[in-house]
Amino acid sequence: MDDFLPYKMVNIDHPSLLPNLKEINEFAETKAECLEMLRRELISLQDIEPCLEENFLLRFLRVSKFNTSKALQRILKYYQQQEIFLDSLKKNIPTSTQSWQRKPSLVFSLQAEE
C-alpha cells in the first residue's frame, strides 16, 4: 500500500508549511477546539443528520480559516445544495419502466409499385 502514491507523504509540521498553517490559523489546539465546537453546533441542529467525521469537518474549517461560524454556514449551505440536487434527481426519475420504452412511431413501407 505504501507504493500506491508516486510521492512520499510529508509531516504537516514540516517547517516549509508553517507559513501556510499560520495563514489559515491551523494549530493543534485551535484544530481540536474548533472541531469540538463545530461538532457541538452540528449535533444541536434538528433539521439534518450531519457527518461528524474529522476529515469532513476539517475541509470546511480550513477553507474558513478555522472560523467555526463561517464553517457552520458553509456546511449548512453544502447540505442545502445536496438537498436541492437530490430533489431534482427524484423529480426526473421515471416512475416505471414504461417511460423508458420507445413510443410507437409511424413506419412507412417502401414497396415497388406494380
DSSP file (Angstrom, degrees, kcal/mol; ACC not computed):
  #  RESIDUE AA STRUCTURE BP1 BP2  ACC     N-H-->O    O-->H-N    N-H-->O    O-->H-N    TCO  KAPPA ALPHA  PHI   PSI    X-CA   Y-CA   Z-CA
    1    1 A M    >         0   0    0      0, 0.0     3,-1.5     0, 0.0     4,-0.4   0.000 360.0 360.0 360.0 -28.6    0.0    0.0    0.0
    2    2 A D  T 3   +     0   0    0      1,-0.3     3,-0.4     2,-0.1     0, 0.0   0.765 360.0  56.6 -66.5 -23.6    2.9    2.3    0.6
    3    3 A D  T 3  S+     0   0    0      1,-0.2    -1,-0.3     3,-0.0     0, 0.0   0.400  81.1  92.1 -88.1   3.4    3.9    2.2   -3.0
    4    4 A F  S <  S+     0   0    0     -3,-1.5    -1,-0.2     2,-0.1    -2,-0.1   0.927  79.2  58.1 -64.9 -45.8    0.5    3.4   -4.2
    5    5 A L  S    S-     0   0    0     -3,-0.4     4,-0.1    -4,-0.4     0, 0.0  -0.654  78.4-138.4 -87.8 141.5    1.4    7.1   -4.3
    6    6 A P  S    S+     0   0    0      0, 0.0     2,-0.3     0, 0.0    -1,-0.1   0.451  86.7  46.5 -78.0   3.1    4.3    8.2   -6.5
    7    7 A Y  S    S-     0   0    0      0, 0.0     2,-0.3     0, 0.0    -2,-0.1  -0.916  88.5-104.2-138.5 163.7    5.5   10.5   -3.8
    8    8 A K        -     0   0    0     -2,-0.3     2,-0.2     1,-0.0    -6,-0.0  -0.695  33.6-117.8 -91.2 141.7    6.1   10.4   -0.1
    9    9 A M        -     0   0    0     -2,-0.3     2,-0.3    -4,-0.1    -1,-0.0  -0.541  30.3-147.1 -73.9 141.8    3.8   11.9    2.4
   10   10 A V        -     0   0    0     -2,-0.2     2,-0.2     4,-0.0    -1,-0.0  -0.790  22.6 -98.5-110.2 156.4    5.3   14.7    4.5
   11   11 A N    >   -     0   0    0     -2,-0.3     3,-1.7     1,-0.1    -1,-0.0  -0.508  25.3-134.7 -69.7 136.0    4.6   15.7    8.0
   12   12 A I  T 3  S+     0   0    0      1,-0.3    -1,-0.1    -2,-0.2     9,-0.1   0.679 103.8  64.8 -68.2 -15.4    2.2   18.6    8.2
   13   13 A D  T 3  S+     0   0    0      3,-0.0    -1,-0.3     4,-0.0     5,-0.1   0.293  71.5 134.6 -88.8  10.5    4.5   20.2   10.8
   14   14 A H    X>  -     0   0    0     -3,-1.7     3,-2.0     1,-0.1     4,-0.6  -0.356  66.3-121.6 -59.4 137.8    7.3   20.5    8.3
   15   15 A P  G >4 S+     0   0    0      0, 0.0     3,-0.8     0, 0.0    -1,-0.1   0.786 109.5  61.5 -55.7 -31.1    8.9   24.0    8.6
   16   16 A S  G 34 S+     0   0    0      1,-0.2     4,-0.2     2,-0.1    -2,-0.1   0.721 104.5  49.7 -69.9 -18.5    8.2   24.9    5.0
   17   17 A L  G <> S+     0   0    0     -3,-2.0     4,-2.2     1,-0.2     3,-0.4   0.562  83.9  91.7 -94.3  -9.9    4.4   24.5    5.7
   18   18 A L  H <X S+     0   0    0     -3,-0.8     4,-2.6    -4,-0.6     5,-0.2   0.874  81.7  54.2 -57.3 -42.7    4.4   26.7    8.8
   19   19 A P  H  > S+     0   0    0      0, 0.0     4,-1.9     0, 0.0    -1,-0.2   0.903 111.1  47.4 -59.3 -37.7    3.5   30.0    6.9
   20   20 A N  H  > S+     0   0    0     -3,-0.4     4,-1.8    -4,-0.2    -2,-0.2   0.902 111.6  49.8 -67.9 -40.8    0.5   28.3    5.3
   21   21 A L  H  <>S+     0   0    0     -4,-2.2     5,-2.7     1,-0.2     4,-0.5   0.886 111.0  49.6 -66.0 -38.2   -0.6   26.8    8.6
   22   22 A K  H ><5S+     0   0    0     -4,-2.6     3,-0.6     3,-0.2    -1,-0.2   0.889 106.7  56.6 -65.6 -38.4   -0.3   30.3   10.3
   23   23 A E  H 3<5S+     0   0    0     -4,-1.9    -2,-0.2     1,-0.3    -1,-0.2   0.890 114.9  36.2 -62.6 -39.9   -2.3   31.9    7.5
   24   24 A I  T 3<5S-     0   0    0     -4,-1.8    -1,-0.3    -5,-0.1    -2,-0.2   0.410 111.7-119.9 -94.8   4.0   -5.3   29.5    8.0
   25   25 A N  T < 5 +     0   0    0     -3,-0.6     2,-0.9    -4,-0.5    -3,-0.2   0.847  54.2 160.3  66.6  36.6   -4.8   29.5   11.7
   26   26 A E      < +     0   0    0     -5,-2.7     2,-0.3    -6,-0.2    -1,-0.2  -0.802   5.9 144.6 -98.4 104.0   -4.3   25.7   11.9
   27   27 A F     >  -     0   0    0     -2,-0.9     4,-3.4     1,-0.1     5,-0.2  -0.914  60.9-106.1-130.2 158.5   -2.6   24.8   15.1
   28   28 A A  H  > S+     0   0    0     -2,-0.3     4,-2.2     1,-0.2     5,-0.2   0.891 120.4  43.5 -54.2 -45.3   -3.1   21.6   17.2
   29   29 A E  H  > S+     0   0    0      2,-0.2     4,-2.4     1,-0.2    -1,-0.2   0.931 116.8  46.1 -67.7 -45.0   -5.0   23.5   20.0
   30   30 A T  H  > S+     0   0    0      1,-0.2     4,-2.9     2,-0.2     5,-0.3   0.910 112.3  52.1 -63.1 -42.8   -7.1   25.5   17.5
   31   31 A K  H  X S+     0   0    0     -4,-3.4     4,-2.4     2,-0.2    -2,-0.2   0.942 112.8  42.7 -60.1 -51.2   -7.8   22.5   15.5
   32   32 A A  H  X S+     0   0    0     -4,-2.2     4,-2.1    -5,-0.2    -1,-0.2   0.910 116.6  48.2 -63.6 -43.4   -9.1   20.4   18.4
   33   33 A E  H  X S+     0   0    0     -4,-2.4     4,-2.4    -5,-0.2    -2,-0.2   0.921 113.6  45.8 -64.8 -45.1  -11.1   23.3   19.9
   34   34 A C  H  X S+     0   0    0     -4,-2.9     4,-2.7    -5,-0.2     5,-0.2   0.887 111.1  52.6 -68.0 -39.1  -12.7   24.2   16.6
   35   35 A L  H  X S+     0   0    0     -4,-2.4     4,-2.4    -5,-0.3    -1,-0.2   0.925 111.3  47.0 -60.9 -44.1  -13.6   20.6   15.8
   36   36 A E  H  X S+     0   0    0     -4,-2.1     4,-2.3     2,-0.2    -2,-0.2   0.920 113.6  47.6 -64.2 -44.4  -15.3   20.2   19.1
   37   37 A M  H  X S+     0   0    0     -4,-2.4     4,-2.3     1,-0.2    -2,-0.2   0.921 113.2  48.1 -62.7 -44.2  -17.2   23.5   18.8
   38   38 A L  H  X S+     0   0    0     -4,-2.7     4,-2.4     1,-0.2    -2,-0.2   0.903 110.6  51.0 -65.6 -41.3  -18.3   22.7   15.3
   39   39 A R  H  X S+     0   0    0     -4,-2.4     4,-2.6    -5,-0.2    -1,-0.2   0.920 109.9  50.4 -61.4 -43.4  -19.4   19.2   16.3
   40   40 A R  H  X S+     0   0    0     -4,-2.3     4,-1.6     1,-0.2    -2,-0.2   0.920 111.8  47.6 -61.0 -43.7  -21.5   20.6   19.2
   41   41 A E  H  X S+     0   0    0     -4,-2.3     4,-0.5     1,-0.2    -1,-0.2   0.895 113.4  47.8 -65.7 -39.4  -23.2   23.1   16.9
   42   42 A L  H >< S+     0   0    0     -4,-2.4     3,-0.9     1,-0.2    -2,-0.2   0.883 109.1  53.0 -69.4 -38.0  -24.0   20.5   14.3
   43   43 A I  H 3< S+     0   0    0     -4,-2.6    -1,-0.2     1,-0.2    -2,-0.2   0.849 103.6  58.3 -64.9 -33.1  -25.3   18.0   16.9
   44   44 A S  H 3< S+     0   0    0     -4,-1.6    -1,-0.2    -5,-0.2    -2,-0.2   0.662  84.8  99.8 -73.6 -14.6  -27.7   20.7   18.2
   45   45 A L    <<  -     0   0    0     -3,-0.9    -3,-0.0    -4,-0.5    -4,-0.0  -0.495  52.8-169.1 -72.3 141.2  -29.3   21.1   14.7
   46   46 A Q  S    S+     0   0    0     -2,-0.2    -1,-0.1     1,-0.1    -4,-0.0   0.628  74.7  64.4-104.9 -16.5  -32.6   19.3   14.4
   47   47 A D  S    S+     0   0    0      1,-0.0     2,-0.3     2,-0.0    -1,-0.1   0.761 104.9  35.1 -81.3 -25.4  -33.1   19.5   10.6
   48   48 A I        -     0   0    0     -6,-0.2    28,-0.0    -5,-0.0    -3,-0.0  -0.862  63.9-136.9-129.4 160.5  -30.2   17.5    9.4
   49   49 A E        -     0   0    0     -2,-0.3    -6,-0.1    -3,-0.0    -3,-0.1  -0.841  41.5-158.7-112.9  90.0  -28.1   14.5   10.4
   50   50 A P        -     0   0    0      0, 0.0     2,-0.4     0, 0.0    25,-0.0  -0.234  20.4-110.4 -77.2 157.0  -24.6   15.8    9.7
   51   51 A C        -     0   0    0      1,-0.1    -9,-0.0     2,-0.1    -2,-0.0  -0.718  28.4-172.1 -78.5 129.8  -21.4   13.9    9.1
   52   52 A L        +     0   0    0     -2,-0.4    -1,-0.1     4,-0.1     2,-0.1   0.191  34.3 134.8-111.3  14.7  -19.2   14.5   12.1
   53   53 A E     >  -     0   0    0      1,-0.1     4,-2.3     4,-0.0     5,-0.2  -0.385  60.1-126.5 -68.1 143.5  -16.0   12.9   10.8
   54   54 A E  H  > S+     0   0    0      1,-0.2     4,-2.6     2,-0.2     5,-0.2   0.902 106.1  49.8 -58.8 -47.4  -12.8   14.8   11.4
   55   55 A N  H  > S+     0   0    0      1,-0.2     4,-1.2     2,-0.2    -1,-0.2   0.882 111.2  50.0 -63.2 -38.1  -11.7   14.9    7.7
   56   56 A F  H  > S+     0   0    0      1,-0.2     4,-0.9     2,-0.2     3,-0.4   0.941 114.6  43.3 -63.9 -47.9  -15.0   16.1    6.5
   57   57 A L  H  X S+     0   0    0     -4,-2.3     4,-2.3     1,-0.2     3,-0.3   0.856 107.0  61.0 -68.2 -35.4  -15.2   18.9    9.1
   58   58 A L  H  X S+     0   0    0     -4,-2.6     4,-2.8     1,-0.2     5,-0.3   0.825  96.3  61.2 -63.3 -30.8  -11.6   19.9    8.6
   59   59 A R  H  X S+     0   0    0     -4,-1.2     4,-1.7    -3,-0.4    -1,-0.2   0.930 110.2  40.1 -59.2 -44.6  -12.3   20.7    4.9
   60   60 A F  H  X S+     0   0    0     -4,-0.9     4,-1.1    -3,-0.3    -2,-0.2   0.860 115.5  51.3 -74.5 -35.9  -14.8   23.4    6.0
   61   61 A L  H  <>S+     0   0    0     -4,-2.3     5,-3.8     2,-0.2     6,-0.4   0.907 110.0  49.2 -67.7 -40.6  -12.7   24.6    8.8
   62   62 A R  H ><5S+     0   0    0     -4,-2.8     3,-1.5     1,-0.2    -2,-0.2   0.920 110.7  48.2 -66.5 -42.8   -9.6   25.1    6.7
   63   63 A V  H 3<5S+     0   0    0     -4,-1.7    -1,-0.2     1,-0.3    -2,-0.2   0.751 114.8  47.8 -70.0 -20.7  -11.4   27.0    3.9
   64   64 A S  T ><5S-     0   0    0     -4,-1.1     3,-1.1    -5,-0.1    -1,-0.3   0.252 115.6-116.2 -98.7  10.0  -13.0   29.2    6.7
   65   65 A K  T < 5S-     0   0    0     -3,-1.5    -3,-0.2     1,-0.2     3,-0.1   0.866  71.0 -58.8  54.2  40.3   -9.6   29.7    8.3
   66   66 A F  T 3 <S+     0   0    0     -5,-3.8     2,-0.8     1,-0.2    -1,-0.2   0.757  95.5 144.8  61.2  29.7  -10.8   27.9   11.4
   67   67 A N    <>  -     0   0    0     -3,-1.1     4,-2.5    -6,-0.4    -1,-0.2  -0.881  37.0-159.3 -92.5 108.1  -13.7   30.3   12.0
   68   68 A T  H  > S+     0   0    0     -2,-0.8     4,-2.5     1,-0.2     5,-0.2   0.827  86.2  53.7 -65.5 -33.5  -16.4   28.0   13.3
   69   69 A S  H  > S+     0   0    0      2,-0.2     4,-2.0     1,-0.2    -1,-0.2   0.913 112.5  44.5 -68.3 -39.8  -19.3   30.3   12.4
   70   70 A K  H  > S+     0   0    0      2,-0.2     4,-2.2     1,-0.2    -2,-0.2   0.906 113.5  51.0 -67.4 -40.6  -18.2   30.5    8.8
   71   71 A A  H  X S+     0   0    0     -4,-2.5     4,-2.3     2,-0.2    -2,-0.2   0.908 109.1  51.0 -62.9 -41.5  -17.5   26.8    8.7
   72   72 A L  H  X S+     0   0    0     -4,-2.5     4,-2.6     1,-0.2    -1,-0.2   0.919 109.6  50.1 -62.2 -43.6  -21.0   26.1   10.0
   73   73 A Q  H  X S+     0   0    0     -4,-2.0     4,-2.2     1,-0.2    -1,-0.2   0.898 110.7  49.9 -61.8 -40.1  -22.6   28.3    7.4
   74   74 A R  H  X S+     0   0    0     -4,-2.2     4,-2.2     2,-0.2    -1,-0.2   0.898 110.8  49.2 -65.7 -39.9  -20.6   26.6    4.7
   75   75 A I  H  X S+     0   0    0     -4,-2.3     4,-2.4     2,-0.2    -2,-0.2   0.917 110.8  49.7 -66.1 -42.8  -21.7   23.1    6.0
   76   76 A L  H  X S+     0   0    0     -4,-2.6     4,-2.2     1,-0.2    -2,-0.2   0.902 111.5  49.2 -62.3 -40.2  -25.4   24.2    6.1
   77   77 A K  H  X S+     0   0    0     -4,-2.2     4,-2.7     2,-0.2    -1,-0.2   0.887 108.7  54.3 -64.8 -38.9  -25.0   25.5    2.5
   78   78 A Y  H  X S+     0   0    0     -4,-2.2     4,-2.2     1,-0.2    -2,-0.2   0.939 111.2  43.8 -59.2 -48.6  -23.5   22.2    1.5
   79   79 A Y  H  X S+     0   0    0     -4,-2.4     4,-2.2     2,-0.2    -1,-0.2   0.857 112.2  53.6 -68.3 -33.8  -26.4   20.3    2.9
   80   80 A Q  H  X S+     0   0    0     -4,-2.2     4,-2.2     2,-0.2    -2,-0.2   0.933 111.1  45.5 -64.1 -46.0  -28.9   22.7    1.4
   81   81 A Q  H  X S+     0   0    0     -4,-2.7     4,-2.5     1,-0.2    -2,-0.2   0.877 111.2  53.3 -64.7 -37.6  -27.3   22.2   -2.1
   82   82 A Q  H  X S+     0   0    0     -4,-2.2     4,-2.5    -5,-0.2    -1,-0.2   0.902 108.7  49.8 -63.8 -40.7  -27.3   18.5   -1.6
   83   83 A E  H  X S+     0   0    0     -4,-2.2     4,-2.4     2,-0.2    -2,-0.2   0.913 111.1  48.8 -63.9 -44.1  -31.0   18.5   -0.8
   84   84 A I  H  X S+     0   0    0     -4,-2.2     4,-2.2     2,-0.2    -2,-0.2   0.922 112.3  48.9 -62.0 -44.6  -31.7   20.6   -3.9
   85   85 A F  H  X S+     0   0    0     -4,-2.5     4,-1.9     1,-0.2    -2,-0.2   0.927 112.4  46.9 -62.2 -46.4  -29.7   18.2   -6.1
   86   86 A L  H  X S+     0   0    0     -4,-2.5     4,-2.4     1,-0.2    -1,-0.2   0.886 111.0  52.5 -65.7 -38.4  -31.4   15.1   -4.7
   87   87 A D  H  X S+     0   0    0     -4,-2.4     4,-2.0     1,-0.2    -1,-0.2   0.906 108.8  49.8 -62.7 -41.6  -34.8   16.7   -5.1
   88   88 A S  H  X S+     0   0    0     -4,-2.2     4,-1.1     1,-0.2    -1,-0.2   0.872 111.0  49.6 -67.1 -34.8  -34.1   17.5   -8.7
   89   89 A L  H  X S+     0   0    0     -4,-1.9     4,-0.6     1,-0.2     3,-0.4   0.916 109.3  51.7 -66.9 -41.9  -32.9   13.9   -9.3
   90   90 A K  H >< S+     0   0    0     -4,-2.4     3,-0.7     1,-0.2    -2,-0.2   0.870 107.5  53.0 -62.9 -36.5  -36.0   12.5   -7.7
   91   91 A K  H 3< S+     0   0    0     -4,-2.0    -1,-0.2     1,-0.2    -2,-0.2   0.792 111.5  46.0 -69.3 -27.2  -38.3   14.6   -9.9
   92   92 A N  H 3< S+     0   0    0     -4,-1.1    -1,-0.2    -3,-0.4    -2,-0.2   0.413  85.6 104.0 -98.8   1.1  -36.6   13.3  -13.0
   93   93 A I  S << S-     0   0    0     -3,-0.7     2,-0.0    -4,-0.6    -4,-0.0  -0.721  77.3-118.2 -83.7 128.2  -36.5    9.6  -12.2
   94   94 A P        -     0   0    0      0, 0.0    -2,-0.1     0, 0.0    -1,-0.1  -0.349  11.1-140.2 -65.4 145.9  -39.2    7.8  -14.2
   95   95 A T  S    S+     0   0    0      1,-0.1     2,-0.3    -2,-0.0    -2,-0.0   0.735  81.2  13.0 -81.1 -22.5  -41.8    6.1  -12.0
   96   96 A S  S >  S-     0   0    0      1,-0.0     3,-0.7     0, 0.0     4,-0.3  -0.930  77.9-108.3-145.0 170.6  -42.0    3.0  -14.2
   97   97 A T  G >> S+     0   0    0     -2,-0.3     3,-1.2     1,-0.2     4,-0.8   0.651 104.0  81.5 -76.2 -12.6  -40.0    1.3  -16.9
   98   98 A Q  G >4 S+     0   0    0      1,-0.3     3,-1.1     2,-0.2    -1,-0.2   0.884  85.3  57.2 -58.9 -38.7  -42.8    2.2  -19.4
   99   99 A S  G <4 S+     0   0    0     -3,-0.7    -1,-0.3     1,-0.3    -2,-0.2   0.713 101.7  57.4 -68.6 -17.2  -41.5    5.7  -19.8
  100  100 A W  G <4 S+     0   0    0     -3,-1.2    -1,-0.3    -4,-0.3    -2,-0.2   0.717  88.2  94.4 -83.0 -20.3  -38.2    4.2  -20.9
  101  101 A Q  S << S-     0   0    0     -3,-1.1     2,-0.2    -4,-0.8    -3,-0.0  -0.406  86.9-105.3 -74.1 148.0  -39.7    2.3  -23.7
  102  102 A R        -     0   0    0     -2,-0.1    -1,-0.1     1,-0.1    -2,-0.1  -0.511  33.9-121.7 -72.2 135.6  -39.8    3.8  -27.2
  103  103 A K        -     0   0    0     -2,-0.2    -1,-0.1     1,-0.1    -4,-0.0  -0.487  39.0 -90.8 -74.4 148.4  -43.2    5.2  -28.2
  104  104 A P        -     0   0    0      0, 0.0     2,-0.3     0, 0.0    -1,-0.1  -0.325  47.7-162.3 -60.4 138.7  -44.6    3.7  -31.4
  105  105 A S        -     0   0    0     -3,-0.1     2,-0.3    -2,-0.0    -3,-0.0  -0.828  27.8 -90.5-120.0 161.2  -43.6    5.7  -34.4
  106  106 A L        -     0   0    0     -2,-0.3     2,-0.5     1,-0.0    -1,-0.0  -0.519  39.4-159.4 -71.8 133.2  -45.0    5.7  -37.9
  107  107 A V        -     0   0    0     -2,-0.3     2,-0.5     2,-0.0    -1,-0.0  -0.967   1.4-159.0-117.6 123.7  -43.4    3.3  -40.2
  108  108 A F        -     0   0    0     -2,-0.5     2,-0.5     2,-0.0    -2,-0.0  -0.868   8.4-148.6-101.7 130.0  -43.6    3.7  -43.9
  109  109 A S        -     0   0    0     -2,-0.5     2,-0.9     2,-0.0    -2,-0.0  -0.840   6.6-144.0 -99.0 134.7  -43.0    0.7  -46.1
  110  110 A L        +     0   0    0     -2,-0.5     2,-0.4     2,-0.0    -2,-0.0  -0.840  26.7 174.8 -97.6 107.0  -41.5    1.3  -49.4
  111  111 A Q        -     0   0    0     -2,-0.9     2,-0.3     0, 0.0    -2,-0.0  -0.902  35.2-110.9-114.0 142.7  -43.0   -1.1  -51.8
  112  112 A A        -     0   0    0     -2,-0.4     2,-0.2     1,-0.1    -2,-0.0  -0.512  35.3-119.5 -69.9 132.1  -42.3   -1.1  -55.5
  113  113 A E              0   0    0     -2,-0.3    -1,-0.1     1,-0.1     0, 0.0  -0.534 360.0 360.0 -74.5 138.5  -45.3    0.0  -57.5
  114  114 A E              0   0    0     -2,-0.2    -1,-0.1    -3,-0.0    -2,-0.0   0.440 360.0 360.0 -91.8 360.0  -46.5   -2.6  -59.9
